[in-house]
Amino acid sequence: MEQFSKPTFVIGTGRSGLTPLMDLIAYHPDLSWPSQYNNKFPNKFYLSYLSRSVDLPLFNSKFKFLRSKFKFLNFVPRHSESYDLWNSLFNGFRRPFRDLYDFDVTNITKNKFRKAVQLIMKYHGKDLFIA
């Protein structure tokens, strides 16, 4: 797997329809993404391996969107906004509620983000990342 140079982060305001859009984009077969498991267990990047299951024929695109009708399908990995994951890598990402500036992001923080994205991509088995 090649080292990534430019991961894609899609940013939008609340209630703008970004979550449904990301749910559609994230399931592209070439993209890796943080799942609800990465969010719940921020330092266990190997759980991204579970995200490979969405590429199996059993979990085709129709199946992925039936979660709202069948709650037992919630175990299937899905794209997550992963605020807890990002906050574990950069204290201040989520709180305090203020604008972040370039000087807020140190080289240590950049390296933590890069390592996290690389590990998610590695375990998900994909060369592209979106969050």
N, CA and C of each residue as an Amber inpcrd file, in Angstrom:
protein
   393
   0.8480000  -1.1860000   0.0000000   0.0000000   0.0000000   0.0000000
   0.8860000   1.2390000   0.0000000   0.5990000   2.1420000  -0.8700000
   1.3680000   3.3700000  -0.9600000   0.9910000   4.3070000   0.1860000
   1.9570000   5.1340000   0.5750000   1.6450000   6.1360000   1.5850000
   0.7720000   7.1950000   0.9490000  -0.2860000   7.5890000   1.6320000
  -1.1920000   8.5850000   1.0840000  -0.5480000   9.9460000   1.1370000
  -0.9760000  10.8030000   0.2410000  -0.4550000  12.1610000   0.2740000
  -1.5660000  13.1630000   0.5610000  -2.7620000  12.8800000   0.0900000
  -3.8520000  13.8320000   0.2890000  -5.1560000  13.0890000   0.5940000
  -5.4210000  12.7860000   1.8790000  -6.7100000  12.1800000   2.2070000
  -7.8220000  13.1980000   1.9730000  -9.0300000  12.7320000   1.8160000
 -10.1590000  13.6240000   1.5620000 -10.9840000  13.7720000   2.8280000
 -11.1760000  15.0050000   3.2640000 -12.0550000  15.3090000   4.3810000
 -13.1910000  16.1540000   3.8260000 -14.4150000  15.7020000   4.0140000
 -15.5860000  16.4410000   3.5490000 -16.1640000  17.1510000   4.7620000
 -16.2960000  18.4600000   4.6780000 -16.7050000  19.2760000   5.8210000
 -17.9780000  20.0380000   5.4750000 -18.9030000  20.0930000   6.4210000
 -20.1380000  20.8370000   6.1990000 -20.7540000  21.2540000   7.5140000
 -21.7520000  22.0790000   7.4470000 -22.4440000  22.5320000   8.6510000
 -23.5070000  21.5190000   9.0530000 -23.9580000  21.6390000  10.2910000
 -25.0110000  20.7610000  10.7770000 -26.2880000  20.9130000   9.9670000
 -26.9910000  19.8030000   9.8040000 -28.2860000  19.7550000   9.0980000
 -28.1620000  20.1290000   7.6190000 -26.9780000  19.9140000   7.0260000
 -26.7990000  20.2610000   5.6160000 -26.9550000  19.0590000   4.6830000
 -27.1780000  17.8600000   5.2570000 -27.3190000  16.6590000   4.4380000
 -26.0030000  15.9590000   4.1730000 -24.9800000  16.3560000   4.8920000
 -23.6570000  15.7860000   4.6630000 -23.5680000  14.3210000   5.0920000
 -24.2230000  13.9440000   6.1920000 -24.1350000  12.5530000   6.6590000
 -24.6820000  11.5780000   5.6260000 -25.8860000  11.7930000   5.0720000
 -26.3480000  10.8580000   4.0330000 -25.4410000  10.8490000   2.8030000
 -24.9010000  12.0230000   2.4450000 -23.9750000  12.0740000   1.3170000
 -22.7230000  11.2490000   1.6100000 -22.1710000  11.4170000   2.7970000
 -20.9800000  10.6550000   3.1730000 -21.2710000   9.1640000   3.2300000
 -22.4710000   8.7810000   3.6860000 -22.8280000   7.3640000   3.7110000
 -22.7940000   6.7810000   2.3010000 -23.2240000   7.5480000   1.3330000
 -23.1930000   7.0720000  -0.0580000 -21.7680000   7.0300000  -0.6070000
 -21.0070000   8.0820000  -0.3860000 -19.6460000   8.1590000  -0.9090000
 -18.7500000   7.1180000  -0.2430000 -18.8920000   6.9560000   1.0590000
 -17.9860000   6.0890000   1.8120000 -18.0450000   4.6360000   1.3550000
 -19.1570000   4.2100000   0.8230000 -19.2670000   2.8120000   0.4140000
 -18.7240000   2.5510000  -0.9820000 -18.0500000   3.5250000  -1.5570000
 -17.3620000   3.2660000  -2.8210000 -16.2990000   2.2000000  -2.5410000
 -16.1560000   1.2150000  -3.4110000 -15.2560000   0.0920000  -3.1170000
 -13.7780000   0.4540000  -2.9870000 -13.3770000   1.6390000  -3.3980000
 -11.9590000   2.0260000  -3.3040000 -11.6310000   2.8270000  -2.0440000
 -12.6310000   3.1650000  -1.2490000 -12.4160000   4.0830000  -0.1240000
 -12.4360000   3.3820000   1.2300000 -11.5220000   3.7960000   2.0910000
 -11.5720000   3.3960000   3.4950000 -12.1280000   4.5760000   4.2880000
 -12.6380000   4.2890000   5.4700000 -13.2920000   5.3110000   6.2740000
 -13.2950000   4.8640000   7.7310000 -13.4060000   5.8190000   8.6600000
 -13.5310000   5.4400000  10.0650000 -14.9510000   4.9280000  10.3260000
 -15.0410000   3.8460000  11.0750000 -16.3560000   3.2640000  11.3680000
 -16.7760000   3.5770000  12.8060000 -17.9640000   3.1220000  13.1540000
 -18.4420000   3.2970000  14.5270000 -17.5270000   2.5800000  15.5120000
 -16.8260000   1.5410000  15.0600000 -15.8900000   0.8350000  15.9360000
 -14.6430000   1.6770000  16.2090000 -14.1700000   2.4130000  15.2070000
 -13.0330000   3.3220000  15.4270000 -13.4250000   4.4230000  16.3940000
 -14.6650000   4.8520000  16.3370000 -15.1240000   5.9160000  17.2220000
 -15.2660000   5.4160000  18.6540000 -15.7980000   4.2140000  18.8190000
 -16.0130000   3.6720000  20.1650000 -14.7060000   3.2450000  20.8270000
 -13.7720000   2.7370000  20.0230000 -12.4780000   2.2710000  20.5310000
 -11.3630000   2.9760000  19.7530000 -11.1110000   4.2610000  20.0580000
 -10.2250000   5.0940000  19.2380000  -8.7940000   4.5820000  19.0490000
  -8.2800000   3.7960000  19.9560000  -6.8950000   3.3520000  19.8360000
  -6.7590000   1.9210000  19.3250000  -7.8410000   1.3290000  18.9030000
  -7.8180000  -0.0500000  18.4010000  -8.0690000  -0.0320000  16.8910000
  -7.0770000   0.4050000  16.1500000  -7.2220000   0.5920000  14.7110000
  -7.4230000  -0.7180000  13.9680000  -6.9940000  -1.8270000  14.5590000
  -7.1890000  -3.1270000  13.9170000  -8.6680000  -3.4630000  13.7360000
  -9.5510000  -2.7800000  14.4610000 -10.9880000  -3.0010000  14.2750000
 -11.4570000  -2.5430000  12.8950000 -10.6290000  -1.7600000  12.2080000
 -10.9570000  -1.3520000  10.8390000 -11.0130000  -2.5650000   9.9150000
 -10.3910000  -3.6370000  10.3210000 -10.4530000  -4.8770000   9.5330000
 -11.9010000  -5.3280000   9.3460000 -12.7460000  -5.0730000  10.3520000
 -14.1700000  -5.4350000  10.2630000 -14.8670000  -4.7210000   9.1070000
 -14.3570000  -3.5530000   8.7350000 -14.9830000  -2.7810000   7.6610000
 -14.8830000  -3.4840000   6.3170000 -13.9890000  -4.4440000   6.2000000
 -13.8970000  -5.2090000   4.9590000 -15.1690000  -5.9960000   4.6820000
 -15.9480000  -6.2780000   5.7310000 -17.1640000  -7.0790000   5.5490000
 -18.1770000  -6.3980000   4.6320000 -18.1630000  -5.0720000   4.5480000
 -19.1480000  -4.3940000   3.6960000 -18.8780000  -4.6200000   2.2200000
 -17.6970000  -5.1480000   1.8830000 -17.3810000  -5.4520000   0.4890000
 -17.8380000  -6.8530000   0.0770000 -18.3180000  -7.6310000   1.0310000
 -18.8000000  -8.9770000   0.7170000 -20.1560000  -8.8940000   0.0160000
 -20.4350000  -9.8160000  -0.8940000 -21.7220000  -9.7780000  -1.6190000
 -22.9370000  -9.7780000  -0.6920000 -22.8290000 -10.4400000   0.4480000
 -23.9500000 -10.4840000   1.3920000 -24.3730000  -9.0880000   1.8330000
 -23.3910000  -8.1970000   1.9630000 -23.6570000  -6.8450000   2.4300000
 -23.6510000  -5.8630000   1.2630000 -24.4610000  -6.1350000   0.2530000
 -24.5120000  -5.2390000  -0.9060000 -25.1220000  -3.8960000  -0.5160000
 -25.1560000  -2.9740000  -1.4290000 -25.5610000  -1.6030000  -1.0960000
 -26.9840000  -1.5220000  -0.5540000 -27.8850000  -2.3650000  -1.0030000
 -29.2540000  -2.3120000  -0.4690000 -29.2680000  -2.7260000   0.9930000
 -28.4880000  -3.7340000   1.3240000 -28.4300000  -4.2400000   2.6870000
 -27.9280000  -3.1610000   3.6420000 -26.9640000  -2.3800000   3.2150000
 -26.3550000  -1.3600000   4.0650000 -27.3720000  -0.3080000   4.5100000
 -28.3600000  -0.0640000   3.6760000 -29.3010000   1.0060000   3.9730000
 -30.5930000   0.5000000   4.6050000 -30.6420000  -0.7760000   4.9850000
 -31.8060000  -1.3270000   5.6630000 -31.7060000  -1.2020000   7.1860000
 -30.6220000  -0.6240000   7.6760000 -30.4190000  -0.4990000   9.1170000
 -31.5880000   0.1630000   9.8310000 -32.1750000   1.1540000   9.1970000
 -33.2610000   1.8700000   9.8600000 -34.4680000   0.9690000  10.0920000
 -34.6350000  -0.0510000   9.2720000 -35.7640000  -0.9660000   9.4410000
 -35.4280000  -2.1390000  10.3510000 -34.1740000  -2.5810000  10.3120000
 -33.7720000  -3.7670000  11.0600000 -32.5940000  -3.4250000  11.9600000
 -32.8830000  -3.1640000  13.2330000 -31.8630000  -2.7020000  14.1780000
 -30.7530000  -3.7270000  14.3930000 -31.0390000  -5.0280000  14.1840000
 -30.0030000  -6.0280000  14.3910000 -28.8700000  -5.8990000  13.3720000
 -29.0690000  -5.0960000  12.3230000 -28.0240000  -4.8850000  11.3260000
 -27.0080000  -3.8260000  11.7590000 -27.2110000  -3.2460000  12.9290000
 -26.3080000  -2.1900000  13.3850000 -24.8940000  -2.6810000  13.6620000
 -24.6960000  -3.9930000  13.7230000 -23.3490000  -4.5190000  13.9340000
 -22.4860000  -4.3680000  12.6850000 -23.1190000  -4.2110000  11.5170000
 -22.3720000  -4.0730000  10.2680000 -21.6290000  -2.7390000  10.2970000
 -20.3100000  -2.7560000  10.0530000 -19.5640000  -1.4890000  10.0840000
 -20.1660000  -0.4540000   9.1340000 -20.1590000   0.7850000   9.5790000
 -20.6830000   1.8820000   8.7580000 -19.8060000   3.1090000   8.9840000
 -19.8540000   3.9950000   8.0180000 -19.1020000   5.2370000   8.1300000
 -19.5480000   5.9870000   9.3740000 -18.5950000   6.5950000  10.0600000
 -18.8990000   7.3550000  11.2680000 -18.1890000   8.7010000  11.2040000
 -18.8180000   9.7140000  11.7830000 -18.1630000  11.0230000  11.8510000
 -16.9790000  10.9900000  12.8060000 -16.9770000  10.0730000  13.7330000
 -15.8270000   9.7410000  14.5860000 -15.2520000  10.8920000  15.3930000
 -16.1030000  11.6840000  15.9860000 -15.6160000  12.7950000  16.8030000
 -14.7160000  12.3130000  17.9370000 -15.0720000  11.1890000  18.5750000
 -14.2490000  10.6970000  19.6830000 -12.8830000  10.2290000  19.1950000
 -12.8340000   9.6200000  18.0180000 -11.5530000   9.2220000  17.4390000
 -10.6780000  10.4460000  17.1970000 -11.2180000  11.4470000  16.4960000
 -10.4240000  12.6360000  16.1790000 -10.0030000  13.3690000  17.4470000
 -10.8980000  13.4320000  18.4270000 -10.5640000  14.1190000  19.6710000
  -9.4760000  13.3760000  20.4450000  -9.4390000  12.0350000  20.3290000
  -8.3800000  11.2720000  21.0080000  -7.0140000  11.5620000  20.3910000
  -7.0040000  11.9570000  19.1310000  -5.7480000  12.2790000  18.4470000
  -5.3430000  13.7330000  18.6430000  -6.3240000  14.5860000  18.8690000
  -6.0580000  16.0200000  18.9890000  -7.0170000  16.6110000  20.0070000
  -6.5420000  16.7100000  21.2550000  -7.3790000  17.3340000  22.2820000
  -7.6710000  18.7590000  21.8560000  -8.9280000  19.0900000  21.8080000
  -9.3400000  20.3980000  21.3340000 -10.0690000  20.3070000  20.0010000
 -10.0280000  19.1310000  19.3770000 -10.7400000  18.9640000  18.1130000
 -12.2380000  19.1780000  18.3170000 -12.7530000  18.6320000  19.4120000
 -14.1880000  18.7130000  19.6890000 -14.5060000  19.7970000  20.7180000
 -13.6630000  19.9100000  21.7080000 -13.8430000  20.8910000  22.7680000
 -12.4980000  21.4980000  23.0900000 -12.3290000  22.7170000  23.4140000
 -13.3740000  23.7200000  23.6010000 -13.9700000  24.1490000  22.2660000
 -15.1720000  24.6470000  22.3400000 -15.8540000  25.0820000  21.1220000
 -15.3070000  26.4390000  20.6950000 -14.3540000  26.3840000  19.8040000
 -13.7630000  27.6030000  19.2640000 -13.1770000  27.2690000  17.9000000
 -12.8470000  28.2870000  17.1500000 -12.1840000  28.0630000  15.8700000
 -10.7860000  27.5160000  16.1200000 -10.3630000  26.5860000  15.2750000
  -9.0060000  26.0710000  15.3450000  -8.1760000  26.7500000  14.2660000
  -6.9440000  27.0170000  14.5980000  -6.0350000  27.6940000  13.6790000
  -4.8500000  26.8000000  13.3590000  -4.0890000  27.1770000  12.3470000
  -2.9540000  26.3610000  11.9390000  -1.9550000  26.1660000  13.0770000
  -1.7980000  27.1570000  13.9430000  -0.8360000  27.0190000  15.0320000
  -1.3320000  26.0650000  16.1240000  -2.6230000  25.7050000  16.0950000
  -3.1490000  24.7140000  17.0340000  -2.6550000  23.2980000  16.6930000
  -2.2830000  23.1060000  15.4450000  -1.8980000  21.7690000  14.9780000
  -0.3730000  21.6660000  14.9650000   0.1450000  20.9280000  15.9270000
   1.5930000  20.7450000  16.0310000   2.0410000  19.5890000  15.1360000
   3.3370000  19.4390000  14.9760000   3.8590000  18.3130000  14.2030000
   3.4790000  16.9820000  14.8540000   3.4340000  16.9390000  16.1700000
   3.0220000  15.7170000  16.8760000   1.5890000  15.3650000  16.5030000
   0.7140000  16.3580000  16.4900000  -0.6860000  16.1290000  16.1290000
  -0.8040000  15.6600000  14.6830000  -0.0900000  16.3080000  13.7910000
  -0.1200000  15.8930000  12.3790000   0.3050000  14.4420000  12.2310000
   1.3690000  14.0700000  12.9300000   1.8620000  12.7010000  12.8380000
   0.8710000  11.6950000  13.4160000   0.1890000  12.0720000  14.4970000
  -0.8340000  11.1850000  15.0710000  -1.9830000  10.9690000  14.0800000
  -2.4260000  12.0510000  13.4420000  -3.4920000  11.9420000  12.4390000
  -3.0500000  11.0610000  11.2820000  -1.8560000  11.3280000  10.7730000
  -1.3460000  10.5450000   9.6390000  -1.2720000   9.0630000   9.9870000
  -0.7510000   8.7570000  11.1570000  -0.6060000   7.3610000  11.5840000
  -1.9830000   6.7070000  11.7030000  -2.9410000   7.4140000  12.2800000
  -4.2890000   6.8660000  12.4310000  -4.9170000   6.5700000  11.0710000
  -4.8210000   7.5100000  10.1530000  -5.3890000   7.3250000   8.8120000
  -4.6930000   6.1640000   8.1020000  -3.3680000   6.0940000   8.2170000
  -2.6290000   4.9970000   7.5860000  -3.0590000   3.6430000   8.1370000
  -3.2490000   3.5640000   9.4490000  -3.6530000   2.2920000  10.0540000
  -5.0760000   1.9010000   9.6550000  -5.9700000   2.8670000   9.6110000
  -7.3320000   2.5680000   9.1730000  -7.3110000   2.0430000   7.7420000
  -6.5480000   2.6990000   6.8780000  -6.4350000   2.2670000   5.4790000
  -5.8130000   0.8740000   5.3970000  -4.7950000   0.6400000   6.1700000
  -4.1090000  -0.6540000   6.1490000  -5.0710000  -1.7780000   6.5220000
  -5.7610000  -1.6300000   7.6530000  -6.6460000  -2.6960000   8.1160000
  -7.9060000  -2.8160000   7.2680000  -8.3310000  -1.7120000   6.6970000
  -9.4990000  -1.7560000   5.8070000  -9.1090000  -2.3160000   4.4400000
  -7.8100000  -2.2910000   4.1340000  -7.3240000  -2.8500000   2.8690000
  -7.5870000  -1.9650000   1.6780000  -7.5810000  -0.6490000   1.8760000
  -7.8550000   0.3000000   0.8000000  -6.7300000   1.3040000   0.6870000
  -6.6130000   1.9180000  -0.4800000  -5.5540000   2.8990000  -0.7160000
  -6.0280000   4.3430000  -0.6270000  -7.3220000   4.5480000  -0.5190000
  -7.8820000   5.9070000  -0.4450000  -8.6790000   6.0400000   0.8390000
  -8.7190000   7.2410000   1.3820000  -9.3820000   7.4880000   2.6690000
 -10.3150000   8.6810000   2.5360000 -11.4640000   8.5610000   3.1790000
 -12.4000000   9.6940000   3.2400000 -12.9900000   9.7480000   4.6370000
 -13.1650000  10.9640000   5.1360000 -13.7680000  11.1490000   6.4730000
 -14.5950000  12.4110000   6.4680000
